[in-house]
Amino acid sequence: MEVNERMRSYRVRQRAAGLRLIQLWVPDTRSPDFAAECRRQSRLLRGDPAEAEALEFIERAGAWDHDAPR
């Protein structure tokens, strides 16, 4: 079975399972421009009182699932 046939078969099975394919364009995190923009935005936030609050929220949100009973 060729790659195209396997992919088509896989997509048919996924659709039969009630799923649909979504493709997204996202920033290329490997790009030097992306890294430069991250640094630029980080520098803008340095010392901003809201930054500490936002980071605290992100840390709590990230830990939220770890605290859930299994």
Number of C-alpha atoms within 10 A of each C-alpha: 6 6 8 9 10 11 12 11 12 12 15 14 12 13 12 10 9 8 11 10 7 5 5 5 5 6 9 10 10 8 9 10 12 13 12 11 11 13 12 11 10 12 11 10 13 11 10 10 9 11 13 13 11 11 11 12 12 12 11 11 11 11 11 10 10 9 8 7 5 5
